[in-house]
Amino acid sequence: MIPKMPYISTDLLNIASNLFYKLFYIFGSTTSDLESLLDKKVILDKYEAFSFDIFDTLIERKNFRPEDWQRRIVDLWAECLNNLGYAVSADDLFIARARVGKELRERNLKEGGDGEVNIRDLIDTLVNTICDRNHEEIFKCLLDIELNLELTALTVKPGVLNFVNILTRKGKRLFAISDMYLDIHSIRFILNSLGFVDVFENVYVSSDSGKLKSTGRLFEKYLIENSLTADRCVHIGDNIFSDIKGAKASGISPILVKRSKVKSLTKDSLYKLALEDLYDIYLSNIPYRNESFINDYVAVNIYFPCFFYIEKLANEAIKLNKSVLFVAREGIFLHQIFNNYCQLKGLSISSDVIFLSRGVFDIDQTVSDSQAYAKEIFNAHKDCSLPELKQIHDLNLKRYLEQYDFNNVLLADVGWGGTIEKSINSILNTPLSARYFGVDKRYYNPHGDGVVFAKADQALIPSVYRGFGAFEAILSPASYGTTLTYLEDCESKRIVPVLSKLYDTPAFPVKDLDFSNIVNAYIDFRRSTVYTDFDVKIISQKLFLNFATTPPFEFTKLVSDFDTGGSRKLVSKVGFNRSFLSDLMRSIWLEGSLVNSGYGFMLPIVRLGSFLDNDRTRKLVKRLIR
């Protein structure tokens, strides 16, 4: 019987493993590539049975350290529990998971085990601690999240499948042995899903037996149950303690495999990883390869922050059982995207657009500023004094607002944080629920929330202000349209214009817009990747701020006077039509100059798609537009 070794925490094991990695020769042979062992005939001939560690030896999580991984899991757990009505944060879950894991390990030690924990016991205990209902549903949800996340991120290490297939053909007996909290059924499912079908004679997992490799007891169980002698066995793994020392303690010859270096998942690396995944998903889901393909792929990156906002908006509307009311100008554009999103997701959420602007609620200031809105009012009522005009306007504005049930809507507004909400509240004395897109809580937002891409103090930075104005211009690309929406005064039969509408110009026919391709790419991205809501928010913020805070000189000049017509100058200059993005790409790759082509302001957006940094994308685009 092998003497029991004291329990050592995983953190200490990892630290010690890194410190002593270079001392591997004390414990056994080493290799950086399993296929290189095929050249060592003495190893292949000497041993009857080959056992393998699983994680970081056969398979690995690319780009994720264990601490990053646990954080990602509890982020998704929190989303699941919140959707089921439990107000628990990811931070609280992270702490609770660690506490429950520690308690279960201590219990296992007292029962004579090696201090191991099983994922099913961990989740069961956690659910019993937090939840008072829907126990089975929640248990299944949390376990499915863990397994699906693992499958999404795991990949087979290079050369491994070829190596094990050759060993099988040579008649070797193969086994998998893992110190892992996932149960044996989950491990077998993962291995089969990754191509290891009927490869291993038996699989041993510490969480099922309560015995660890690091103590040698799991190796002992493996030898006894398969009638093997230690001198005819070799074990291959990456951990200096569990694989090397544990195997040697059992008399088994160990071979150390160097694990891949995985850096911490910083915001920058997360962003780059996401753009690569978004490109792969888009490439696999779009059947055509032409200029429209390029247009739409650039658009996926331009509007990615919008899609995240739309997704959160839809989830909030369902949760609160409310319809969504978008505020024009940008609201028309977002409303169309929202409709496409709901249709593709099979959601039934009522939505509409209301035509309002800050000037509508402050006609005195509008008149003094001599803006186009006030001029239109004066043209319609030349015989009215300003007080009379304001009275007519306010009456009809109130009647216009009363058409909407603001108690049962989410107000969806693009902007600086609450001026529309404040104005509606002051006229109707109705508290609103609002969800903003942009720089939030600068002015007024007592009941609102939103997808915040810049803090309020950043809104005062000129480059952010101009860049955000430019983003608004992209969202409302034909805001210089001349068709007007009117309010009718029932008593005087006078017509009062409310806001320029409808953007339906030859340059940009909104009624014909269909964002299905790019919205579907975003939906597939969310379904097919391991990114949590928190991750996607970070990605969206970075995409937005890269654009908003670094406008080139050409663009800054165009939007510096944004509120007094900058957007009209911008749109009229670039001619934002269907062939615009196609022309842009031709300019990048064929003319080699953005500024000379008149599209200089789009340079940050092109960066968003990583076109200038990704060799694979660059070759693809060059091939497509020849």
C-alpha positions as CSV (number, residue, x, y, z in Angstrom):
1,M,0.0,0.0,0.0
2,I,1.4,3.4,-0.9
3,P,1.5,5.8,2.1
4,K,-1.0,8.6,1.9
5,M,0.5,12.0,1.1
6,P,-0.8,15.2,2.8
7,Y,-3.3,17.3,0.8
8,I,-1.7,20.2,-1.1
9,S,-3.9,22.9,-2.6
10,T,-4.0,23.2,-6.4
11,D,-2.6,26.7,-6.2
12,L,0.4,25.6,-4.3
13,L,0.9,22.7,-6.7
14,N,0.8,25.0,-9.7
15,I,3.3,27.4,-8.1
16,A,5.7,24.7,-7.1
17,S,5.3,23.1,-10.5
18,N,6.4,26.3,-12.3
19,L,9.3,26.8,-9.9
20,F,10.7,23.3,-10.4
21,Y,9.7,22.6,-13.9
22,K,13.4,22.7,-15.0
23,L,14.2,20.0,-12.6
24,F,12.2,17.4,-14.5
25,Y,15.2,15.2,-15.1
26,I,15.1,14.2,-11.4
27,F,11.8,12.5,-12.0
28,G,11.8,11.2,-15.6
29,S,12.1,11.8,-19.3
30,T,10.6,14.8,-21.1
31,T,9.2,15.7,-24.5
32,S,7.6,18.8,-26.1
33,D,5.9,16.7,-28.8
34,L,4.2,13.3,-28.3
35,E,5.0,12.3,-31.9
36,S,8.7,12.7,-31.2
37,L,8.4,9.6,-28.9
38,L,7.7,7.5,-32.0
39,D,11.4,7.8,-32.8
40,K,12.3,6.3,-29.4
41,K,12.0,2.6,-30.2
42,V,13.1,1.6,-26.8
43,I,10.1,3.2,-25.2
44,L,7.7,1.7,-27.7
45,D,9.1,-1.8,-27.3
46,K,9.6,-1.8,-23.6
47,Y,6.1,-0.8,-22.3
48,E,2.9,-2.7,-22.7
49,A,0.5,0.0,-21.3
50,F,0.5,3.7,-21.9
51,S,-1.5,6.0,-19.6
52,F,-2.1,9.6,-20.3
53,D,-3.0,12.6,-18.3
54,I,-5.9,14.4,-20.1
55,F,-5.9,18.1,-19.7
56,D,-2.8,19.9,-21.0
57,T,-1.5,16.6,-22.3
58,L,-4.1,15.2,-24.7
59,I,-6.3,18.3,-24.9
60,E,-6.0,21.9,-23.8
61,R,-7.9,25.1,-23.4
62,K,-6.4,27.6,-25.8
63,N,-5.9,31.1,-24.4
64,F,-7.4,30.4,-21.0
65,R,-5.7,30.0,-17.6
66,P,-7.6,28.1,-14.9
67,E,-8.4,31.2,-13.0
68,D,-9.7,32.9,-16.1
69,W,-11.8,29.8,-16.8
70,Q,-13.4,29.7,-13.4
71,R,-14.4,33.3,-13.7
72,R,-16.0,32.7,-17.1
73,I,-18.0,29.8,-15.7
74,V,-19.5,31.8,-12.8
75,D,-20.3,34.7,-15.1
76,L,-22.5,32.4,-17.1
77,W,-23.9,30.8,-14.0
78,A,-24.9,34.2,-12.7
79,E,-26.7,34.9,-16.0
80,C,-28.6,31.6,-15.7
81,L,-29.6,32.3,-12.1
82,N,-30.6,35.9,-12.8
83,N,-32.8,34.7,-15.7
84,L,-34.5,32.3,-13.3
85,G,-35.2,35.0,-10.8
86,Y,-32.3,34.8,-8.4
87,A,-30.5,38.0,-7.8
88,V,-26.9,36.7,-7.4
89,S,-23.8,38.3,-8.7
90,A,-20.9,36.5,-10.4
91,D,-18.6,37.7,-7.7
92,D,-20.8,36.1,-5.0
93,L,-21.0,32.9,-7.0
94,F,-17.2,32.8,-7.4
95,I,-16.7,33.1,-3.6
96,A,-19.5,30.5,-3.0
97,R,-18.1,28.0,-5.4
98,A,-14.6,28.3,-3.8
99,R,-16.2,27.9,-0.3
100,V,-18.3,24.8,-1.3
101,G,-15.3,23.3,-3.1
102,K,-13.2,23.7,0.1
103,E,-15.9,22.2,2.3
104,L,-16.3,19.1,0.0
105,R,-12.6,18.5,-0.2
106,E,-12.3,18.6,3.6
107,R,-15.2,16.2,3.9
108,N,-13.6,13.8,1.4
109,L,-10.4,13.9,3.5
110,K,-12.3,13.0,6.7
111,E,-13.9,10.1,4.8
112,G,-10.5,8.7,3.9
113,G,-10.2,10.2,0.4
114,D,-7.5,12.4,-1.0
115,G,-9.4,15.7,-0.8
116,E,-11.1,15.6,-4.2
117,V,-14.4,17.1,-5.2
118,N,-16.9,16.0,-7.9
119,I,-18.6,18.6,-10.1
120,R,-22.0,17.1,-9.6
121,D,-21.6,17.2,-5.8
122,L,-20.3,20.8,-6.0
123,I,-23.2,22.1,-8.1
124,D,-25.8,20.1,-6.1
125,T,-24.5,21.7,-2.8
126,L,-24.3,25.1,-4.3
127,V,-27.8,25.0,-5.7
128,N,-29.2,23.8,-2.3
129,T,-27.4,26.7,-0.6
130,I,-28.6,29.4,-3.0
131,C,-31.9,28.3,-4.5
132,D,-35.3,27.4,-2.9
133,R,-37.0,26.2,-6.0
134,N,-36.4,24.8,-9.5
135,H,-33.6,22.7,-8.1
136,E,-33.4,20.2,-10.9
137,E,-33.7,22.8,-13.7
138,I,-31.0,24.9,-12.2
139,F,-28.7,21.9,-11.5
140,K,-29.0,20.9,-15.2
141,C,-28.5,24.5,-16.4
142,L,-25.3,25.0,-14.4
143,L,-23.9,21.6,-15.4
144,D,-24.7,22.1,-19.1
145,I,-23.0,25.5,-19.0
146,E,-19.8,24.0,-17.6
147,L,-19.7,21.1,-20.1
148,N,-20.7,23.2,-23.1
149,L,-18.1,25.8,-22.2
150,E,-15.4,23.2,-21.9
151,L,-16.3,21.7,-25.3
152,T,-16.3,25.1,-26.9
153,A,-12.8,26.0,-25.7
154,L,-11.0,22.6,-25.7
155,T,-8.9,21.5,-28.6
156,V,-6.7,18.4,-29.2
157,K,-3.0,19.1,-28.9
158,P,-1.0,18.8,-32.1
159,G,0.1,15.3,-33.0
160,V,-1.8,13.6,-30.2
161,L,-4.4,11.7,-32.2
162,N,-1.7,10.4,-34.6
163,F,0.4,9.2,-31.7
164,V,-2.4,7.3,-30.0
165,N,-3.6,5.8,-33.3
166,I,-0.1,4.4,-33.9
167,L,0.1,3.0,-30.4
168,T,-3.3,1.3,-31.0
169,R,-2.1,-0.3,-34.2
170,K,1.0,-1.6,-32.4
171,G,-1.3,-3.3,-29.9
172,K,-0.5,-1.2,-26.9
173,R,-3.1,-0.8,-24.1
174,L,-4.1,2.8,-23.6
175,F,-5.6,4.4,-20.5
176,A,-6.5,8.0,-19.5
177,I,-6.0,9.1,-15.9
178,S,-7.0,12.6,-14.7
179,D,-7.1,14.5,-11.4
180,M,-10.2,16.4,-12.4
181,Y,-13.4,17.6,-10.7
182,L,-15.5,16.6,-13.8
183,D,-17.1,13.2,-13.4
184,I,-16.1,10.2,-15.5
185,H,-19.2,10.4,-17.7
186,S,-18.4,14.1,-18.5
187,I,-14.8,13.2,-19.3
188,R,-15.8,10.4,-21.6
189,F,-18.2,12.6,-23.4
190,I,-15.5,15.3,-23.9
191,L,-13.0,12.7,-25.1
192,N,-15.5,11.2,-27.6
193,S,-16.5,14.6,-28.8
194,L,-12.9,15.5,-29.6
195,G,-12.1,12.3,-31.5
196,F,-10.9,9.8,-28.9
197,V,-13.7,7.3,-29.7
198,D,-13.0,3.8,-28.3
199,V,-9.3,4.7,-27.8
200,F,-8.9,4.1,-24.1
201,E,-9.5,0.7,-22.5
202,N,-10.4,2.5,-19.2
203,V,-10.7,6.1,-18.0
204,Y,-9.9,7.0,-14.4
205,V,-11.0,10.3,-12.8
206,S,-10.1,11.3,-9.3
207,S,-13.5,13.0,-8.7
208,D,-15.3,9.6,-9.0
209,S,-12.8,7.5,-6.9
210,G,-11.8,10.2,-4.3
211,K,-8.2,9.2,-5.0
212,L,-5.6,11.5,-6.6
213,K,-2.7,10.8,-9.0
214,S,-0.5,13.1,-6.8
215,T,-0.8,10.7,-3.9
216,G,-0.2,7.7,-6.1
217,R,-3.5,6.0,-5.0
218,L,-5.2,6.6,-8.4
219,F,-2.3,4.9,-10.2
220,E,-2.5,2.0,-7.7
221,K,-6.2,1.6,-8.5
222,Y,-5.4,1.7,-12.3
223,L,-2.7,-1.0,-11.9
224,I,-4.8,-3.4,-9.8
225,E,-8.0,-3.2,-11.8
226,N,-6.1,-3.9,-15.1
227,S,-3.8,-6.6,-13.8
228,L,-0.7,-4.6,-14.8
229,T,2.8,-4.5,-13.3
230,A,4.3,-1.1,-12.9
231,D,7.5,-2.0,-14.7
232,R,5.5,-2.6,-17.9
233,C,3.7,0.8,-17.8
234,V,4.6,4.3,-18.7
235,H,2.7,7.4,-17.8
236,I,2.7,10.7,-19.9
237,G,1.6,14.0,-18.4
238,D,2.4,17.6,-17.9
239,N,2.3,18.1,-14.1
240,I,5.4,17.7,-12.1
241,F,3.6,16.5,-8.9
242,S,0.5,14.5,-10.0
243,D,2.0,13.0,-13.2
244,I,5.7,12.7,-12.4
245,K,6.0,12.2,-8.7
246,G,2.7,10.3,-8.4
247,A,3.6,7.9,-11.2
248,K,7.1,7.3,-9.7
249,A,5.6,6.7,-6.3
250,S,3.7,3.8,-7.9
251,G,6.8,2.5,-9.7
252,I,5.5,3.6,-13.1
253,S,8.0,5.3,-15.4
254,P,6.9,8.9,-16.2
255,I,7.4,11.1,-19.2
256,L,6.9,14.9,-18.8
257,V,5.1,16.7,-21.6
258,K,5.7,20.4,-21.7
259,R,2.4,22.3,-21.5
260,S,1.6,25.2,-23.8
261,K,2.2,28.6,-22.4
262,V,-1.1,30.4,-21.8
263,K,-1.1,34.0,-21.0
264,S,-3.6,35.8,-18.9
265,L,-6.7,36.8,-20.9
266,T,-6.3,40.6,-20.8
267,K,-8.8,42.9,-22.4
268,D,-6.6,43.3,-25.5
269,S,-6.1,39.6,-26.0
270,L,-9.8,39.0,-25.4
271,Y,-10.5,41.6,-28.1
272,K,-8.1,40.1,-30.6
273,L,-9.4,36.6,-29.9
274,A,-13.0,37.8,-30.4
275,L,-12.3,39.4,-33.7
276,E,-10.7,36.2,-35.0
277,D,-13.6,34.1,-33.8
278,L,-16.1,36.6,-35.3
279,Y,-14.3,36.4,-38.7
280,D,-14.3,32.6,-38.6
281,I,-18.0,32.4,-37.8
282,Y,-18.9,35.0,-40.4
283,L,-16.8,33.2,-43.0
284,S,-18.5,29.8,-42.3
285,N,-22.0,31.2,-42.3
286,I,-22.1,33.4,-45.3
287,P,-22.5,31.5,-48.6
288,Y,-21.4,34.2,-51.0
289,R,-18.0,35.6,-51.7
290,N,-18.4,39.0,-53.4
291,E,-18.4,42.7,-52.7
292,S,-21.5,42.3,-50.6
293,F,-19.7,39.8,-48.4
294,I,-17.0,42.4,-47.8
295,N,-19.5,45.1,-47.1
296,D,-21.4,43.0,-44.6
297,Y,-18.3,41.8,-42.8
298,V,-17.1,45.4,-42.3
299,A,-20.6,46.2,-41.1
300,V,-20.6,43.4,-38.6
301,N,-17.6,45.1,-36.9
302,I,-19.0,48.6,-37.3
303,Y,-22.3,47.7,-35.7
304,F,-21.1,45.1,-33.2
305,P,-21.7,47.5,-30.2
306,C,-25.2,48.1,-31.6
307,F,-25.9,44.4,-31.7
308,F,-24.8,44.0,-28.1
309,Y,-27.2,46.9,-27.1
310,I,-30.0,45.3,-29.1
311,E,-29.4,42.0,-27.4
312,K,-29.5,43.5,-23.9
313,L,-32.6,45.5,-24.9
314,A,-34.5,42.4,-26.0
315,N,-33.6,40.5,-22.9
316,E,-34.7,43.5,-20.7
317,A,-38.0,43.8,-22.6
318,I,-38.8,40.1,-22.1
319,K,-37.7,40.3,-18.4
320,L,-39.9,43.4,-17.7
321,N,-42.7,42.4,-20.1
322,K,-42.5,45.7,-21.9
323,S,-42.4,46.9,-25.5
324,V,-39.5,49.0,-26.8
325,L,-39.8,52.5,-28.0
326,F,-36.8,53.8,-30.1
327,V,-36.1,57.5,-30.3
328,A,-35.4,58.9,-33.8
329,R,-33.1,59.8,-35.5
330,E,-30.9,56.8,-34.8
331,G,-33.9,54.9,-33.5
332,I,-35.1,54.2,-37.0
333,F,-31.9,52.5,-37.8
334,L,-31.7,50.6,-34.5
335,H,-35.4,49.7,-34.8
336,Q,-34.8,47.9,-38.1
337,I,-31.8,46.0,-36.6
338,F,-34.0,45.1,-33.6
339,N,-36.7,43.7,-35.8
340,N,-34.2,41.6,-37.7
341,Y,-32.7,40.3,-34.4
342,C,-36.1,39.4,-32.9
343,Q,-37.2,37.7,-36.1
344,L,-34.0,35.6,-36.3
345,K,-34.2,34.7,-32.5
346,G,-37.9,33.9,-32.7
347,L,-38.8,36.6,-30.2
348,S,-42.2,38.4,-30.1
349,I,-41.5,41.9,-28.7
350,S,-43.6,44.9,-29.7
351,S,-41.5,47.9,-30.8
352,D,-42.0,51.4,-32.3
353,V,-40.2,54.6,-33.1
354,I,-41.0,58.0,-31.6
355,F,-39.8,61.2,-33.4
356,L,-38.2,63.5,-30.8
357,S,-35.2,65.6,-30.3
358,R,-33.9,68.0,-27.6
359,G,-35.0,71.0,-29.7
360,V,-38.6,69.8,-29.6
361,F,-38.7,70.3,-25.9
362,D,-37.0,73.6,-25.7
363,I,-38.4,75.8,-28.5
364,D,-37.1,79.0,-27.0
365,Q,-33.5,77.9,-27.2
366,T,-34.2,76.4,-30.6
367,V,-35.5,79.7,-32.0
368,S,-32.7,81.7,-30.5
369,D,-30.2,79.3,-32.1
370,S,-31.9,79.7,-35.5
371,Q,-31.9,76.0,-36.2
372,A,-33.7,74.4,-39.0
373,Y,-36.4,73.0,-36.8
374,A,-37.5,76.5,-35.5
375,K,-37.3,77.9,-39.1
376,E,-39.8,75.3,-40.3
377,I,-42.2,76.2,-37.4
378,F,-42.0,79.9,-38.3
379,N,-42.6,79.1,-42.0
380,A,-45.8,77.2,-41.1
381,H,-47.1,79.9,-38.7
382,K,-45.8,83.3,-39.9
383,D,-48.8,85.1,-38.3
384,C,-48.0,83.8,-34.8
385,S,-46.0,85.4,-32.1
386,L,-43.4,83.3,-30.3
387,P,-45.6,82.8,-27.1
388,E,-48.5,81.8,-29.3
389,L,-46.3,79.5,-31.3
390,K,-44.9,77.9,-28.2
391,Q,-48.4,77.3,-26.8
392,I,-49.6,75.6,-30.0
393,H,-46.4,73.6,-30.1
394,D,-46.6,72.4,-26.5
395,L,-50.2,71.4,-26.8
396,N,-49.7,69.3,-29.8
397,L,-46.5,67.9,-28.4
398,K,-48.3,66.7,-25.3
399,R,-51.0,65.1,-27.5
400,Y,-48.4,63.4,-29.5
401,L,-46.7,62.0,-26.4
402,E,-50.1,60.8,-25.0
403,Q,-50.4,58.4,-27.9
404,Y,-47.7,56.2,-26.2
405,D,-48.0,54.2,-23.0
406,F,-44.8,55.2,-21.4
407,N,-45.6,53.1,-18.3
408,N,-45.2,49.9,-20.4
409,V,-42.3,50.7,-22.6
410,L,-38.5,50.8,-22.5
411,L,-37.3,54.0,-24.0
412,A,-34.3,53.2,-26.2
413,D,-32.2,56.2,-26.9
414,V,-28.8,56.9,-28.4
415,G,-27.0,59.8,-26.7
416,W,-25.5,61.3,-23.7
417,G,-27.8,60.2,-21.0
418,G,-31.4,61.2,-20.4
419,T,-32.4,64.5,-21.9
420,I,-35.3,63.0,-23.8
421,E,-36.3,61.0,-20.7
422,K,-36.2,64.2,-18.6
423,S,-38.3,66.2,-21.1
424,I,-41.0,63.5,-21.4
425,N,-41.1,63.2,-17.7
426,S,-41.6,66.9,-17.2
427,I,-44.5,67.1,-19.7
428,L,-46.4,64.0,-18.7
429,N,-45.1,63.6,-15.1
430,T,-44.5,59.9,-15.9
431,P,-41.5,58.0,-14.6
432,L,-39.9,56.1,-17.5
433,S,-37.7,53.0,-17.9
434,A,-34.9,53.8,-20.3
435,R,-32.0,51.9,-21.7
436,Y,-29.3,54.1,-23.3
437,F,-26.7,53.4,-25.9
438,G,-23.6,55.6,-25.6
439,V,-22.2,57.8,-22.8
440,D,-24.6,57.4,-19.9
441,K,-25.8,59.6,-17.0
442,R,-24.2,62.8,-18.0
443,Y,-27.3,64.9,-17.7
444,Y,-30.3,63.0,-16.3
445,N,-31.0,59.4,-15.8
446,P,-32.8,58.5,-12.6
447,H,-34.7,55.5,-13.9
448,G,-32.5,54.5,-16.8
449,D,-29.7,52.1,-17.5
450,G,-27.8,51.1,-20.6
451,V,-24.9,49.9,-22.5
452,V,-22.3,52.4,-21.5
453,F,-19.3,52.9,-23.8
454,A,-17.7,55.9,-22.1
455,K,-18.0,57.4,-18.7
456,A,-19.7,60.8,-18.2
457,D,-16.4,62.7,-17.6
458,Q,-15.1,61.3,-20.9
459,A,-18.0,63.0,-22.7
460,L,-16.3,66.3,-22.1
461,I,-13.2,65.3,-24.0
462,P,-13.4,66.9,-27.5
463,S,-12.3,63.8,-29.4
464,V,-14.8,61.7,-27.6
465,Y,-17.6,64.2,-28.2
466,R,-16.8,64.5,-31.8
467,G,-16.2,60.8,-32.2
468,F,-19.5,60.0,-30.6
469,G,-21.2,62.6,-32.8
470,A,-19.6,60.8,-35.8
471,F,-21.0,57.5,-34.5
472,E,-24.5,59.0,-34.3
473,A,-24.0,60.1,-37.9
474,I,-23.2,56.6,-38.9
475,L,-26.3,55.4,-37.2
476,S,-28.5,58.0,-38.9
477,P,-26.7,58.3,-42.2
478,A,-29.4,60.3,-44.1
479,S,-30.5,62.6,-41.3
480,Y,-30.4,65.5,-43.8
481,G,-33.7,64.2,-45.3
482,T,-36.4,66.9,-45.8
483,T,-39.6,64.9,-45.3
484,L,-41.3,66.1,-42.1
485,T,-43.5,64.5,-39.5
486,Y,-46.4,66.8,-38.5
487,L,-48.6,67.1,-35.4
488,E,-52.1,68.4,-36.0
489,D,-53.8,70.9,-33.7
490,C,-57.4,69.6,-33.6
491,E,-58.8,73.0,-32.7
492,S,-57.0,75.3,-35.1
493,K,-56.2,72.6,-37.8
494,R,-52.8,74.0,-37.8
495,I,-49.9,71.8,-38.6
496,V,-46.7,71.9,-36.5
497,P,-43.6,70.0,-37.6
498,V,-42.0,67.9,-34.9
499,L,-38.8,66.5,-36.4
500,S,-37.1,65.9,-39.7
501,K,-37.9,62.4,-40.9
502,L,-37.7,59.7,-42.6
503,Y,-34.2,59.3,-44.0
504,D,-35.8,57.7,-47.0
505,T,-33.6,59.3,-49.6
506,P,-32.0,58.0,-52.8
507,A,-28.7,57.9,-50.9
508,F,-30.0,55.6,-48.1
509,P,-33.4,53.9,-48.5
510,V,-34.1,52.8,-45.0
511,K,-37.3,51.0,-45.8
512,D,-35.3,48.5,-47.9
513,L,-32.6,47.8,-45.3
514,D,-32.2,44.2,-44.3
515,F,-29.5,43.5,-41.6
516,S,-30.3,39.7,-41.4
517,N,-26.9,38.6,-42.6
518,I,-24.9,40.6,-40.2
519,V,-27.3,40.2,-37.3
520,N,-27.2,36.5,-37.8
521,A,-23.4,36.5,-37.7
522,Y,-23.6,38.2,-34.4
523,I,-26.2,35.7,-33.1
524,D,-24.0,32.8,-34.2
525,F,-21.0,34.5,-32.6
526,R,-22.9,34.6,-29.3
527,R,-24.0,30.9,-29.6
528,S,-20.7,29.5,-30.8
529,T,-18.2,31.1,-28.5
530,V,-17.2,31.1,-24.9
531,Y,-17.7,34.9,-24.4
532,T,-19.8,36.0,-21.5
533,D,-22.0,39.1,-21.4
534,F,-19.1,40.8,-19.5
535,D,-16.7,39.8,-22.2
536,V,-18.9,41.1,-25.0
537,K,-19.4,44.3,-23.2
538,I,-15.7,44.8,-23.0
539,I,-15.3,44.0,-26.7
540,S,-18.2,46.4,-27.6
541,Q,-16.7,49.2,-25.5
542,K,-13.3,48.8,-27.1
543,L,-14.8,48.8,-30.6
544,F,-16.8,51.9,-29.8
545,L,-14.1,53.8,-28.1
546,N,-11.5,52.9,-30.8
547,F,-13.8,54.7,-33.2
548,A,-15.0,57.5,-31.0
549,T,-11.7,58.6,-29.5
550,T,-9.4,58.5,-32.5
551,P,-11.1,60.2,-35.5
552,P,-8.6,61.2,-38.1
553,F,-8.3,64.9,-38.9
554,E,-10.5,64.6,-42.0
555,F,-13.3,63.2,-40.0
556,T,-12.9,65.5,-37.0
557,K,-13.2,68.5,-39.3
558,L,-16.4,67.2,-40.7
559,V,-18.1,66.6,-37.4
560,S,-16.6,69.4,-35.3
561,D,-19.9,71.3,-35.9
562,F,-22.0,68.2,-35.6
563,D,-25.0,69.7,-33.8
564,T,-25.4,72.5,-36.4
565,G,-25.2,70.5,-39.5
566,G,-22.0,68.5,-39.3
567,S,-23.9,65.2,-39.9
568,R,-25.5,66.7,-43.1
569,K,-22.1,67.7,-44.4
570,L,-20.7,64.3,-43.5
571,V,-23.4,62.3,-45.2
572,S,-23.7,64.5,-48.3
573,K,-19.9,64.3,-48.8
574,V,-19.5,60.5,-48.6
575,G,-22.7,59.6,-50.4
576,F,-23.6,56.8,-48.0
577,N,-25.2,54.3,-50.4
578,R,-25.1,50.6,-51.0
579,S,-21.8,50.6,-52.8
580,F,-20.1,52.8,-50.2
581,L,-18.3,50.1,-48.2
582,S,-17.3,48.4,-51.5
583,D,-15.8,51.6,-52.7
584,L,-14.1,52.0,-49.4
585,M,-12.4,48.5,-49.6
586,R,-11.3,49.3,-53.2
587,S,-9.8,52.5,-51.9
588,I,-7.9,50.7,-49.2
589,W,-6.4,47.9,-51.3
590,L,-6.3,49.3,-54.8
591,E,-5.6,53.0,-54.3
592,G,-3.7,52.6,-51.1
593,S,-5.1,55.8,-49.7
594,L,-8.2,56.5,-47.6
595,V,-8.0,60.3,-47.3
596,N,-7.6,60.9,-51.0
597,S,-10.7,58.9,-51.7
598,G,-12.8,61.0,-49.3
599,Y,-13.3,58.2,-46.8
600,G,-10.6,59.1,-44.4
601,F,-13.0,59.1,-41.5
602,M,-13.6,55.4,-41.9
603,L,-10.0,54.4,-41.0
604,P,-10.8,53.6,-37.3
605,I,-13.8,51.4,-38.4
606,V,-11.5,49.4,-40.8
607,R,-9.2,48.9,-37.8
608,L,-12.2,47.5,-35.9
609,G,-12.4,44.6,-38.4
610,S,-8.7,44.0,-38.0
611,F,-8.4,44.2,-41.8
612,L,-5.0,46.0,-41.5
613,D,-3.6,43.5,-39.0
614,N,-4.8,40.1,-40.1
615,D,-2.9,38.4,-42.9
616,R,-5.6,35.9,-43.6
617,T,-8.3,38.5,-44.0
618,R,-6.0,40.7,-46.1
619,K,-5.4,37.9,-48.5
620,L,-9.1,37.1,-48.7
621,V,-10.1,40.6,-49.4
622,K,-7.5,41.1,-52.0
623,R,-8.6,38.0,-53.8
624,L,-12.3,38.9,-53.6
625,I,-12.1,42.4,-55.0
626,R,-9.8,41.8,-57.9
